[in-house]
Amino acid sequence: MLAQNLEEIQRLGLPDFKFVGSSSIGEIISSLLPYLFTGAGLLLLLYLIFGGLQLMTSRGDPKAVQSAQGKITGALIGFLIVFASYWIVQIVASILGLQTSVGKIFGIQ
């Protein structure tokens, strides 16, 4: 039933797109995980750089320094969340005996 729904959505919305090899929601999400983690990492890096630039250009203004420090702190906390979520996904997949796309890329079984 689910495979038929995904094929219908594909046919209506993206007629030239084909789901490669599978059509279950879990496998689609699993194939998207490496891209989501990479995108999150890049956004966190840009946010950290933006906070650092704001700190350098604050010229000692206490409110600007506090705002820049907040951005840097938020970026570092976000990094920790993304890092922890990656390993939580790997641990859960290992416990359940699943192979994630992230694990395939980095050779984690």
Secondary structure, DSSP 8 states (H G I E B T S, - for coil): -HHHHHHHHHHHH-TT----S---HHHHHHHHHHHHHHHHHHHHHHHHHHHHHHHHTSTT-HHHHHHHHHHHHHHHHHHHHHHHHHHHHHHHHHHHT---HHHHHHT--
